């Protein structure tokens, strides 16, 4: 087992830079370091990804000749060093020497002088290196997203950018069938875990400090789940009643499915649908831990005739595939992977799924459209276009004290020590 945490972080970041997912890669590299080094590995990987656009812009001022693709791990070591100099309490000399030493662990001793020279310059010129940076690079966001955000939300853009660069809080959802929020808060306090109720989600609790789930009282007994406050609002918006048949489209990893079942245990049936067969296994794991029952279906939400067997639904939750630009702080690799052309393609897909699912909704039934995006192209514009094309679709305004009222739906922005960025709209089928 390697004990060189920085070398493993550089290898992990190299894989992510080349297109791999943070959520898939980080666990693989965790297994390569000692248990005591895992928090540092997390900090380094998340930190570099969070500030990647800024770090790469500074590094380009210092590296005279671009590194070859096969040496992306060396570039990642330089960014790791820069991140430590800019954003951590690690003493500069220790950050530089440990990062330089990692060239040996990645078997690229030839890069020792390069990494050392670049990081020494970075250390000496820290303030002057900020001067040439664009406003987007200063904010540590891609140019395209910076521009779109300021165009869509000129008054909120800076606060969104700031929130995106912070660590997201850990939020819980109590299982209201087993415990009240007040009682669970008392259990947390008795365990020495500081927490408070969320402002908008009725079953939500926000921890002052993140912890391992096995430290949470009753986690394995199904008393509580980890879920952001904004995501918890979906079950509240569905207006669930006994004996209803409900579809959770695009359901993985299953947090919202479980919340639906906890909110209304007397449903006729909950069908949890997802196009990713592997991720459905995670849905089943969550259901099993909470002792809940649902019908899991592997299928494409845009092609319901292939899986629905003639079923119609009283309620549909469409948590549509999206850019995830409202949860960048939880998934900072979005800054590397998401491209401007993705937004148009996603909006087209979102509309096609909405159009395909609508005929499966019963007359008088309701559909909640949700994304974890802050871009109107994926949110209110999709819903507006759908309503314009559909004679039997009625938009139901969401009257709430959270988010911003839009012509269609409500938009939430990521909040410092609060909820993620989300969008919700409610639609009713009139005939």
Buried (B, 14 or more C-beta within 10 A) or exposed (E): EBEBBBBBBBBBBBBBBEEBEBEEBBEEBBEBBEEEBBEBBBBBBBBBBBBBBBBBBBBEBBBEEEBEEEBBBBBBBBBBBBBBBBBBEBEBEEBBBBBBBBBEBBEBEEBBEBBBEBBBBBBEBBEEBBEEBEEBBBBBBBEBBBBBBBEBBEEBBEBBBEBBBEEBBBBBBBBBBBBEBEEBBEBBEEEEBEBEBBEBBBBBBBBEEEBEEEEBBBBEEBBBBBBBBBBBBBBBBBBBEEEBBBBBBBBBBBBBBBBBBBBBEEBEBBBBBBBBEEBBEBBEEBBEBBEBEBEBBEBBBBEBEEBBEEBBBBBBBBBBBBBBBBBBBBBBBBBBBBEEEBBEEBBEBBBEBBBBBBEBBBEEBBBBBBBBBBBBBBBBBBBBBBBEEBEEBEBBEBEBEBBEEBEBBBBBBBBEEBBBBBBBBBBBBEE
